[in-house]
Amino acid sequence: MAVYCTRCGNALPPSARFCSNCGAAVPVAHIAGKPLMRPRQGRQIAGVCLALSRAYGWDIAAVRILAVVALLLSSGLVGVAYLAAWIGIPEEPTPAPGVYPPGV
């Protein structure tokens, strides 16, 4: 996608923060992603690994395997981080009653 200066119209590289011609700041386009929320369905323990995989587009099996290996190799430090994420990442809101199928 081409990026142009809003002040002078000069073509800029996509990574530019300022126009090289006039010095004006280039606004950064925000790409909306999925919010980091623990889902109610499909989770194994608390949904932390599933929330991370959905928010960042990672494979859920790889995230879970990496979490278990890191837990074993870190002497429990990853377990504390998992508990903190369990507390800190909000849970998905409850769907309205009568909505079928759930999770859609």
Helices and strands as residue ranges (DSSP letters): E 3-4, E 11-12, H 48-56, H 60-73, H 77-88
